[in-house]
C-alpha cells in the first residue's frame, strides 16, 4: 500500500490533505510542516529547493510512494528540480487555477491571491500568459494570510481586516472569480466568501490536486484503497499549530 507524502511550508497543505482523504480514504499519509521556516513566500528559490530536498528524503525514508508538494511557492521553486533529481518518484504540485477562473468569469476579470514567490515564478507567469489576452488577471499577495492560519485565527475581526486589505483591490478591479493561490488560504475561505459576496466565485485547486494524485497512483501501479487509514504529522517547528489545524480537517 502506498504511503502518500505531503509537505508544505506550514499547516496550509492540510487543505490539500483533507481533499486527498475524500478520494483516497484508505491510505497511509505522512505530512511534513516546515514550520520553522514558514512562510516560504519571501524566501529565495535556492533556500526552498534545499528544504524541499531535505523533506523529500525524510518522506522517502517514511516509505512515500508519491509526494504531494502541497505548497504553491515550493512547487514553483522546486518541483522541476525534484523531478529531475528523483526520477522514480511521482510528484504532484500546485498551480493557481487560472484556467477554470478564465472560463468561469462573466466580467472578464479574475483575481489571484497568492504569495509573492508564487506570483513572480515562471510557472505561474507562463500559465497566466495563456489566458491574459482573453481576460484581465489582477493579483495581490495575501498579506498576513499564512500567519493568520498558523496562529489558528480563521475568523473574527483580525481575520476580516487582514483578508479585506488584500481582497478588496481585486473586487474593486471587477474580479468575479478569485483564485486561491496558496494552500493556507482555503482555511480563510469563509471569510473571503463573506467579504466577496455571493456574486463572486472562489476557486480552490486542492480537489483537482487530489484527483491528480489518485490518477498518478493508478498510473504507477501503486496499490490504493487497501487500508487501514493512518496519518503521521511531523513539523520542523512547534507542532501545536499543525495539530490545531489538523483537528479542523
C-alpha positions in Angstrom: 0.0 0.0 0.0 1.2 3.5 -0.9 2.4 6.0 1.6 1.3 9.4 0.4 3.9 12.0 1.5 2.7 15.6 1.7 4.7 18.8 2.6 4.2 22.5 2.9 5.9 25.4 4.5 3.4 25.0 7.4 -0.1 23.8 8.1 -1.7 25.1 4.9 -1.1 21.9 3.0 -3.7 20.3 5.2 -6.2 21.9 2.9 -4.9 19.5 0.3 -4.7 16.6 2.7 -8.4 16.9 3.5 -9.3 16.6 -0.2 -6.9 13.7 -0.6 -8.7 11.8 2.1 -12.0 12.3 0.3 -10.8 10.4 -2.8 -8.2 8.2 -1.1 -9.7 7.4 2.3 -7.9 4.1 2.9 -4.3 5.2 2.6 -1.3 6.0 4.8 -0.4 9.6 5.0 2.8 11.3 6.2 2.6 15.1 6.4 5.6 17.4 7.0 5.2 21.0 8.0 8.3 23.1 7.6 7.0 25.4 10.3 10.5 26.5 11.4 10.9 28.2 8.0 7.3 29.4 7.4 6.3 31.3 5.4 8.1 30.5 2.2 6.7 33.4 0.2 9.7 35.7 0.7 12.4 33.0 0.8 14.8 32.5 -2.0 14.3 29.8 -4.6 17.6 28.3 -3.6 16.6 28.1 0.1 13.3 26.4 -0.8 15.0 23.9 -3.1 17.3 22.9 -0.2 14.4 22.4 2.1 12.4 20.5 -0.5 15.3 18.1 -0.9 15.6 17.5 2.8 11.9 17.0 3.2 11.7 14.7 0.2 14.4 12.5 1.8 12.5 12.5 5.0 9.3 11.4 3.3 11.0 8.7 1.2 12.5 7.3 4.4 9.0 7.1 5.7 8.0 5.0 2.7 6.4 7.6 0.5 5.4 6.2 -2.9 4.2 9.6 -4.1 4.9 13.1 -2.8 2.4 15.9 -3.0 4.1 19.3 -2.9 1.2 21.0 -1.2 2.6 24.5 -1.4 2.4 26.8 -4.4 5.6 28.6 -3.6 7.6 25.3 -3.2 6.1 23.9 -6.4 7.2 27.0 -8.3 10.7 26.9 -6.8 11.5 23.3 -6.5 9.3 20.7 -8.3 11.2 20.7 -11.5 14.4 20.1 -9.6 12.8 17.4 -7.5 11.5 15.6 -10.6 15.0 15.7 -12.2 16.8 14.5 -9.0 14.2 11.8 -8.1 13.1 10.5 -11.5 11.4 7.4 -10.0 9.2 9.4 -7.6 5.9 10.7 -8.8 5.5 14.3 -7.6 2.2 16.3 -7.6 2.4 20.0 -7.4 0.2 23.1 -7.0 -0.7 25.7 -9.6 -3.1 28.6 -9.3 -6.3 27.7 -11.1 -6.2 30.4 -13.8 -7.8 28.2 -16.5 -11.1 27.4 -14.7 -11.2 31.0 -13.5 -10.8 32.3 -17.0 -13.5 30.0 -18.2 -15.9 31.0 -15.4 -15.6 34.8 -15.3 -18.5 36.9 -16.6 -16.9 40.3 -16.0 -13.7 39.3 -17.9 -11.7 40.0 -14.7 -10.2 37.3 -12.5 -8.3 37.8 -9.2 -5.4 35.8 -7.9 -4.5 35.8 -4.3 -1.1 34.2 -3.7 2.3 34.6 -2.1 5.0 36.9 -3.6 7.0 33.8 -4.5 4.2 32.3 -6.5 3.3 35.4 -8.3 6.8 36.1 -9.6 7.5 32.4 -10.5 7.9 31.4 -14.2 5.4 28.5 -13.7 2.6 30.9 -12.8 3.6 33.6 -15.3 3.6 31.1 -18.1 0.1 29.9 -17.1 -1.2 33.4 -16.8 0.2 34.2 -20.2 -2.0 31.6 -21.8 -5.1 33.5 -20.7 -4.4 37.1 -20.1 -5.1 38.0 -23.7 -8.7 37.0 -23.2 -9.3 38.0 -19.6 -7.8 40.6 -17.3 -5.8 39.0 -14.4 -5.4 41.1 -11.3 -3.2 39.9 -8.5 -2.5 40.6 -4.9 -0.3 39.0 -2.2 -2.5 37.6 0.6 -0.5 39.7 3.1 -0.6 38.1 6.6 -2.9 35.2 5.5 -0.3 32.5 6.2 0.5 33.9 9.6 -3.2 34.0 10.5 -3.7 30.3 9.6 -0.6 29.3 11.5 -1.9 31.1 14.6 -5.3 29.4 14.1 -7.0 32.8 13.6 -9.5 31.8 10.9 -12.4 34.2 11.7 -13.2 37.3 13.7 -12.2 41.0 13.4 -8.4 40.4 12.8 -9.1 37.9 10.1 -11.7 40.1 8.5 -9.4 43.1 8.5 -6.4 41.2 7.1 -8.4 39.5 4.4 -10.2 42.6 3.3 -7.0 44.6 2.8 -5.7 42.1 0.2 -9.1 41.1 -1.3 -10.7 44.5 -1.8 -8.3 45.7 -4.6 -9.3 42.6 -6.6 -13.0 43.3 -6.0 -12.6 46.9 -6.9 -11.0 45.9 -10.2 -14.1 44.0 -11.0 -13.0 40.4 -10.4 -15.9 38.0 -10.1 -13.7 34.9 -9.7 -11.0 34.7 -7.1 -8.3 32.0 -7.3 -6.7 30.9 -4.0 -3.0 30.5 -5.0 -1.7 29.3 -1.6 -2.7 26.2 0.3 -3.1 28.2 3.5 -5.8 30.4 2.0 -8.7 27.9 1.9 -8.8 27.9 5.7 -9.8 31.5 5.4 -12.4 30.8 2.6 -15.4 31.5 4.8 -14.1 35.0 5.5 -13.1 35.5 1.9 -16.5 34.5 0.6 -18.3 36.6 3.1 -16.3 39.7 2.1 -16.5 39.0 -1.6 -20.3 38.4 -1.6 -22.5 35.9 -3.4 -21.7 37.1 -6.9 -18.0 36.1 -6.6 -16.8 32.6 -7.1 -13.8 31.3 -5.1 -11.7 28.6 -6.6 -9.5 26.2 -4.5 -7.3 23.9 -6.6 -6.9 21.3 -3.9 -9.7 19.0 -5.2 -8.1 18.8 -8.6 -4.7 18.1 -7.0 -6.3 15.2 -5.1 -7.7 13.7 -8.2 -4.4 14.0 -10.0 -2.7 12.2 -7.1 -5.3 9.4 -7.5 -4.6 9.2 -11.2 -0.8 9.0 -10.6 -1.1 6.2 -8.1 -3.2 4.2 -10.6 -0.8 5.0 -13.4 2.2 3.9 -11.5 0.5 0.7 -10.4 0.6 1.6 -6.7 -2.0 -0.3 -4.6 -4.8 2.0 -3.4 -7.7 1.6 -1.2 -6.4 -1.3 0.8 -6.4 0.4 4.2 -6.2 0.8 7.0 -6.1 4.6 7.1 -3.3 6.2 9.1 -1.7 9.6 9.3 1.6 10.9 10.8 2.2 14.6 11.4 5.7 16.0 11.5 6.9 19.5 12.0 10.3 21.3 11.9 8.9 23.8 14.4 6.2 24.0 17.0 3.8 21.1 16.3 0.9 22.9 18.1 -0.2 24.9 15.0 -0.1 21.8 12.8 -2.2 19.8 15.3 -4.7 22.7 15.7 -5.4 22.9 12.0 -5.4 19.2 11.5 -8.2 18.9 14.0 -10.3 21.2 11.8 -9.9 18.9 8.7 
